[in-house]
């Protein structure tokens, strides 16, 4: 297939802007990280609601009340997950999160009895979106806050084995690891891929998937060992990150196939929407958080 220069230029320009924004959010400070993934959170919710309406035609998120209330409750959970690491004039954002969640849940309960358009299907899709988007990104925020490492002075051997790590480092390794995994899987799959992985994503192959997981885990381990002590825990985290990220990609592909669309959105010309760009993180974040909690807390 001949190269479409116009499409290639659009994708390249978008990729540069995307990389610049992501790297700024990752490396600058905790505020930039939180703002970045707050935008991702609301963008992903918008696309999730759109896909839900395509899957269930009778479900219409037509009310502004529906469209805003659910994401705001989820954002409140993200504020709570900051674990006191973010504050404005002495006010902890985690405390603000508690109030948002409490008020939001009360409004949902009231809406369920008052609004006849609000059904159990609305509630079910809210719960699914809440765990798929809000809880997963909240765990990513919590990982960045360093809460898991806050008691390493009296924790297990594994915590001391990686005492040089912190929330920022782990989140950078998580995101970079997913980028490397996607790239390596594409390259290996293009070169030797023959066996389709699943009907959810016909272009993916077992060869590319396994190659991507092995190569990305190895590269992340080498990058980390350049600065830190060797640790089996780090290898476990790298493998879990790559595997769960791959599964996250497949889950979002299945969601799009059921909805009958190619991309979840179009906020990034040539690259799709928020869910398309962050689908791997939505599953990798809770998986890495859980492993870090078990090993280091």
Order of alpha helices (4+ residues) and beta strands (2+ residues): alpha-alpha-alpha-beta-beta-alpha-alpha-alpha-alpha-alpha-alpha-alpha-alpha
